[in-house]
């Protein structure tokens, strides 16, 4: 490169943030199924299927569908949510087949980030970061073949906002928990599945937070007048689950404690651009659940515009790449030096996170010692909190130096028999009795 070309390159790179600070929106592209679903009004019984289509699956002895169903968010507002359903072929047993509901990890917050939207989603979990990953995102359902062989129905929600219209409420665990619970109702309402009333929820990362939140939502689980009443949850499996509320400093929520919570999240999730993208998605999504919050409370005026454009249009890895390309290590400049309305944001984080309520069934958590994405202390504090309330929570450290991303495959041979024991009616060991 000549000196003149080098100089021009430096100048162009230096002024890049000035261009990206005034972004323009382009609507995301959705497959036809999701474009049609986004036009459907969110109204009906919880779990009611408003649209479905049969799709292929490479899993032997299985059949699969994309569905869209009615759910509700943390504020009780009705939503349309898309999902994937996989079920065994053949005649079901008289009591129906057990249902295993998968809650996926972070894929992004834009409407085209739902895992069921990939070309061939009805297969075992395929991770972007692991060798063998073959897509721009994570998709699929862990232990799918084993669970189908065991005669279970699988349902994997996309969560609201990731294909069914509306704005995704990323990391509002109560909303995602409702989406998962209602996905079980939808699987039961789809008569071809042969689903019964017994169900279990398992999930990873963002979905792990949904698992813990669902475990404490007895009233929502017991609702009647749904598309499939009487579901019975027998267990919950959390893989590296997120729980923001449990990290809240003890005592009254005031300006000082709120600033500590928000400041702690900013510090924890700003050490690299990938973590920053997670935090940006969280702050971008919260106002959809809590309308009194404003994006420019935590981001500068230009930063709010950039975050809105990036997070609203791109899935997880593309969003992180964009922040990195546009800002290098200076992505922190998008944040306000001191956030406004810290108490409002802290209250919203607490209301949307895992409720401090005794689980309705045994919970087991799997975690890796090298997880730097979701701090394992979250699961440790959750277990201590739930054990004091009389819950049954087991926490298992995975062998070896497991990261956030190796947690699902390494945990699989451990939780599959645990799931089978719950459906078989075997009592779970008391996880709170272990020091």
C-alpha positions in Angstrom: 0.0 0.0 0.0 1.4 3.4 -0.9 1.8 6.2 1.7 -1.1 8.1 0.1 -3.3 5.0 0.2 -2.3 4.3 3.7 -3.2 7.8 4.8 -6.6 7.6 3.1 -7.3 4.3 4.8 -6.5 5.8 8.2 -8.7 8.8 7.6 -11.6 6.6 6.4 -11.3 4.3 9.4 -11.0 7.2 11.8 -14.3 8.8 10.6 -16.2 5.5 10.4 -18.1 6.0 13.7 -19.4 9.4 12.4 -21.1 7.5 9.6 -22.5 4.7 11.8 -23.8 7.1 14.4 -26.7 8.0 12.0 -27.9 4.6 10.9 -30.8 3.8 8.6 -33.1 0.9 9.0 -33.7 -1.8 6.5 -36.4 -4.4 7.4 -35.0 -7.8 8.1 -35.8 -10.6 5.7 -38.1 -13.4 6.9 -39.2 -16.7 5.4 -42.8 -16.7 4.2 -44.2 -18.6 7.2 -42.9 -15.9 9.5 -44.0 -13.0 7.3 -47.5 -14.4 7.4 -47.4 -15.0 11.1 -46.3 -11.5 11.9 -49.6 -10.3 10.4 -51.7 -12.4 12.8 -53.3 -10.5 15.7 -52.1 -12.0 19.1 -55.4 -13.2 20.5 -56.7 -16.5 21.8 -56.2 -19.1 24.4 -52.7 -19.6 25.7 -51.0 -22.3 23.6 -53.6 -22.0 20.8 -51.9 -22.7 17.4 -52.6 -20.0 14.9 -50.5 -21.4 12.1 -48.5 -24.6 11.4 -46.6 -26.3 8.6 -45.1 -29.8 8.3 -41.3 -29.8 7.7 -38.8 -32.6 7.2 -36.4 -33.9 9.9 -33.3 -36.2 9.6 -34.2 -37.8 12.9 -35.3 -41.4 12.4 -38.8 -42.2 13.4 -39.8 -38.6 13.8 -42.1 -36.0 12.2 -41.8 -32.2 12.6 -43.6 -29.0 12.3 -43.1 -25.2 12.5 -45.9 -23.7 14.5 -47.0 -20.2 15.7 -49.0 -20.1 19.0 -50.5 -17.6 21.5 -48.5 -16.7 24.6 -48.2 -13.7 26.9 -45.3 -11.5 28.2 -44.3 -10.4 31.7 -46.9 -7.7 31.6 -49.7 -10.1 30.6 -49.9 -8.8 27.0 -50.8 -11.4 24.4 -48.1 -12.3 21.9 -47.6 -14.6 18.9 -44.6 -17.0 19.3 -43.1 -19.4 16.8 -41.6 -22.8 17.6 -40.4 -26.1 16.3 -42.2 -29.4 17.3 -40.7 -32.9 16.8 -42.6 -36.0 17.7 -42.4 -39.7 17.2 -44.4 -41.3 14.4 -46.9 -44.0 15.3 -49.6 -44.5 17.8 -49.0 -42.8 21.2 -49.6 -44.6 24.6 -53.0 -44.2 26.2 -51.7 -41.5 28.6 -50.0 -39.6 25.8 -46.3 -38.9 25.3 -44.3 -36.9 27.8 -43.3 -33.4 26.5 -39.7 -32.0 26.7 -39.6 -28.3 26.1 -36.3 -26.7 25.0 -35.4 -23.1 25.8 -32.5 -22.0 23.6 -29.6 -19.8 24.4 -28.8 -16.3 22.9 -29.3 -16.1 19.2 -30.0 -12.4 19.0 -32.9 -10.0 19.3 -33.8 -9.2 15.7 -37.0 -10.8 14.3 -35.0 -13.1 12.0 -33.0 -14.7 14.9 -35.4 -17.5 15.8 -33.7 -20.9 15.5 -36.7 -22.5 13.8 -36.0 -20.2 10.8 -32.9 -22.0 9.6 -33.4 -24.2 6.6 -33.3 -27.6 8.4 -34.0 -26.9 12.1 -35.5 -30.2 13.3 -32.2 -31.9 14.3 -29.9 -32.1 17.3 -28.3 -29.0 18.7 -25.7 -27.4 16.3 -23.5 -24.7 17.9 -21.9 -21.8 16.1 -18.8 -21.7 18.2 -18.0 -25.4 18.3 -16.2 -27.5 15.7 -19.0 -28.9 13.5 -21.1 -25.8 13.7 -22.5 -25.2 10.2 -24.7 -22.1 10.5 -24.6 -18.4 11.4 -26.4 -19.2 14.6 -27.1 -22.0 17.1 -30.1 -24.1 16.2 -31.6 -27.6 16.8 -32.6 -29.4 20.0 -30.1 -31.2 22.3 -30.5 -34.9 22.7 -33.3 -34.8 20.1 -32.7 -38.4 18.8 -32.4 -39.9 22.3 -35.6 -38.2 23.4 -37.5 -39.3 20.3 -36.3 -42.9 20.8 -37.7 -42.6 24.3 -41.1 -41.7 23.0 -41.1 -38.0 24.0 -42.5 -35.0 22.1 -40.0 -32.1 21.7 -41.0 -28.5 21.4 -38.5 -25.7 21.0 -39.8 -22.1 21.3 -38.2 -19.2 19.4 -39.5 -16.8 22.1 -41.7 -13.8 21.3 -40.2 -11.3 18.9 -38.0 -13.8 17.1 -40.3 -14.6 14.3 -43.8 -13.9 15.5 -43.8 -10.1 15.3 -43.2 -7.6 18.0 -39.9 -6.7 19.7 -38.0 -9.4 21.5 -37.7 -9.0 25.3 -34.2 -10.5 25.5 -33.3 -11.6 29.0 -36.7 -10.9 30.4 -36.8 -14.4 31.8 -40.4 -14.2 33.0 -41.5 -13.6 29.4 -39.3 -16.4 28.0 -40.6 -18.7 30.8 -44.2 -18.0 29.7 -43.2 -18.7 26.1 -41.8 -22.1 27.1 -44.8 -23.1 29.3 -47.2 -22.1 26.5 -45.1 -24.1 24.0 -46.0 -27.2 26.0 -49.6 -26.3 25.7 -49.2 -25.8 22.0 -47.5 -29.2 21.6 -50.4 -30.7 23.3 -52.9 -28.9 21.2 -51.2 -30.2 18.0 -53.1 -33.5 18.0 -50.7 -35.3 15.7 -48.0 -35.3 18.4 -49.9 -37.5 20.8 -48.7 -35.4 23.7 -49.7 -36.1 27.2 -49.8 -33.9 30.3 -46.4 -34.7 31.8 -43.7 -32.3 30.8 -40.2 -31.1 31.6 -38.3 -28.0 30.6 -34.6 -27.8 29.9 -32.6 -24.8 28.6 -29.2 -23.1 28.2 -27.9 -19.7 29.0 -30.7 -17.2 28.2 -32.9 -20.3 28.1 -31.5 -21.5 31.4 -32.9 -18.3 33.0 -36.2 -19.1 31.4 -36.0 -22.6 33.0 -35.4 -21.2 36.5 -38.1 -18.6 36.1 -40.6 -21.2 34.9 -39.8 -23.4 37.9 -41.3 -20.7 40.2 -44.4 -19.9 38.2 -46.9 -22.3 39.7 -49.9 -20.1 39.0 -49.1 -19.7 35.3 -48.5 -23.4 34.9 -51.9 -24.2 36.6 -53.9 -21.8 34.5 -57.1 -23.1 33.0 -59.0 -22.1 29.9 -55.8 -22.7 27.8 -55.5 -24.7 24.6 -54.2 -27.6 26.7 -55.1 -27.5 30.4 -53.6 -29.6 33.2 -49.9 -29.8 32.2 -47.7 -31.3 35.0 -44.1 -30.2 35.2 -41.9 -33.0 36.7 -38.5 -31.3 36.5 -36.3 -28.5 35.2 -32.8 -28.7 33.8 -30.7 -25.5 33.6 -27.4 -25.5 31.6 -25.3 -22.5 32.7 -28.5 -20.6 33.6 -28.6 -16.8 33.8 -30.2 -15.1 36.9 -29.8 -11.4 37.2 -32.1 -10.9 40.2 -30.0 -13.1 42.4 -27.0 -10.8 42.0 -28.9 -7.9 43.4 -27.2 -6.5 46.6 -29.3 -7.3 49.7 -31.4 -4.6 51.3 -33.7 -1.9 50.0 -33.5 -0.9 46.4 -32.4 2.7 46.4 -30.3 4.9 44.1 -27.1 3.6 45.5 -27.9 -0.1 45.3 -29.4 0.4 41.8 -26.3 2.1 40.6 -24.2 -0.8 42.0 -26.3 -3.3 40.1 -26.3 -1.5 36.8 -22.6 -0.6 37.2 -21.8 -4.2 38.0 -23.5 -5.4 34.9 -21.7 -2.8 32.8 -18.4 -3.9 34.2 -19.0 -7.6 33.8 -20.3 -7.3 30.3 -17.9 -4.7 28.8 -14.6 -6.6 29.0 -14.9 -7.7 25.4 -17.1 -6.8 22.4 -19.0 -10.1 22.5 -20.1 -9.5 26.1 -20.9 -5.9 25.2 -23.3 -7.1 22.5 -25.1 -9.3 25.1 -25.5 -6.2 27.3 -26.6 -4.0 24.5 -29.3 -6.5 23.6 -30.5 -6.6 27.2 -30.8 -2.8 27.4 -32.3 -2.6 23.9 -35.0 -5.2 24.8 -36.0 -4.0 28.3 -38.2 -1.1 27.2 -40.4 -3.5 25.2 -41.4 -5.1 28.5 -41.1 -1.9 30.6 -42.2 1.1 28.5 -41.1 3.7 31.0 -37.4 2.8 30.3 -35.6 4.8 27.6 -32.6 3.5 25.6 -30.8 6.8 26.0 -30.9 6.4 29.8 -27.9 4.1 29.4 -26.5 5.0 25.9 -25.5 8.3 24.5 -27.9 9.9 22.0 -25.8 8.6 19.1 -25.1 5.4 20.9 -28.8 4.7 21.3 -29.3 5.1 17.5 -26.4 2.8 16.7 -27.6 0.1 19.2 -31.1 0.3 17.9 -29.9 -0.2 14.3 -27.5 -3.0 15.1 -29.5 -5.0 17.6 -32.8 -4.5 15.7 -31.4 -5.8 12.4 -28.7 -8.4 13.2 -28.4 -11.6 15.1 -25.8 -12.3 17.9 -22.6 -12.8 16.1 -23.2 -10.3 13.3 -24.1 -7.7 15.9 -20.8 -8.3 17.8 -18.8 -8.2 14.6 -20.4 -4.9 13.6 -19.6 -3.2 17.0 -16.1 -4.5 16.7 -15.6 -3.3 13.1 -17.1 0.1 13.7 -15.6 0.8 17.1 -12.7 -1.5 17.7 -12.1 -1.5 21.5 -13.9 1.8 21.8 -17.4 0.4 21.9 -17.8 1.6 25.5 -18.0 5.1 24.1 -21.6 4.3 23.2 -22.5 4.2 26.9 -23.5 7.1 29.1 -20.8 7.8 31.7 -23.5 7.5 34.3 -26.8 5.9 33.5 -30.0 7.8 34.2 -33.1 6.2 36.0 -30.9 3.5 37.6 -33.7 2.6 40.0 -36.2 2.1 37.2 -33.8 -0.1 35.3 -32.9 -2.1 38.4 -36.6 -2.6 39.2 -37.2 -3.8 35.7 -34.3 -6.2 35.8 -35.6 -7.7 39.0 -39.2 -8.0 37.8 -38.2 -9.6 34.6 -35.7 -12.0 36.1 -36.1 -15.3 38.1 -38.7 -14.9 40.8 -37.6 -15.8 44.3 -40.2 -18.5 44.6 -39.9 -22.2 45.6 -39.7 -24.4 42.4 -42.7 -26.6 41.7 -40.5 -29.6 40.9 -36.8 -30.6 41.2 -34.2 -28.4 39.5 -30.8 -29.5 38.4 -28.1 -27.1 37.2 -25.0 -28.0 35.1 -22.1 -25.6 34.9 -18.5 -25.4 33.7 -15.6 -24.0 35.7 -14.3 -22.0 32.7 -17.6 -20.3 31.9 -16.9 -16.6 31.5 -20.1 -15.7 29.7 -22.7 -16.4 32.5 -21.0 -16.2 35.9 -21.5 -19.6 37.7 -22.0 -17.7 40.9 -25.5 -17.0 39.6 -26.5 -20.7 39.9 -24.7 -21.0 43.2 -26.7 -18.1 44.7 -30.0 -19.4 43.1 -29.5 -22.8 44.7 -28.8 -21.3 48.1 -31.9 -19.1 47.8 -34.2 -21.9 46.7 -32.9 -24.4 49.3 -33.8 -21.9 52.0 -37.4 -21.8 50.6 -37.6 -25.6 50.7 -36.9 -26.3 47.1 -34.9 -29.2 45.7 -32.0 -27.8 43.6 -28.9 -29.8 42.6 -25.9 -28.2 41.1 -23.4 -30.2 39.2 -19.9 -29.1 38.1 -19.0 -30.6 34.8 -15.8 -32.6 34.6 -12.8 -30.9 32.9 -12.4 -27.2 32.1 -15.8 -26.6 30.4 -16.8 -23.3 28.9 -20.2 -21.8 28.4 -20.3 -23.4 25.0 -19.1 -26.8 25.8 -21.7 -27.1 28.6 -24.6 -28.5 26.5 -22.7 -31.4 24.9 -20.8 -32.3 28.0 -23.9 -32.2 30.2 -26.1 -34.2 27.8 -25.1 -37.7 28.9 -25.7 -36.6 32.5 -29.1 -35.0 32.2 -30.7 -37.4 29.7 -31.0 -40.2 32.4 -32.1 -37.6 34.9 -35.0 -36.6 32.6 -36.0 -40.2 32.1 -36.1 -40.8 35.8 -38.4 -37.9 36.3 -40.8 -39.2 33.7 -40.6 -42.6 35.3 -41.7 -41.2 38.6 -38.5 -41.9 40.4 -37.9 -39.4 43.3 -35.0 -37.0 42.7 -32.2 -37.0 45.3 -32.3 -34.0 47.6 -29.9 -31.6 46.0 -30.0 -29.3 49.0 -28.6 -31.9 51.3 -25.2 -31.8 49.6 -22.9 -29.2 51.1 
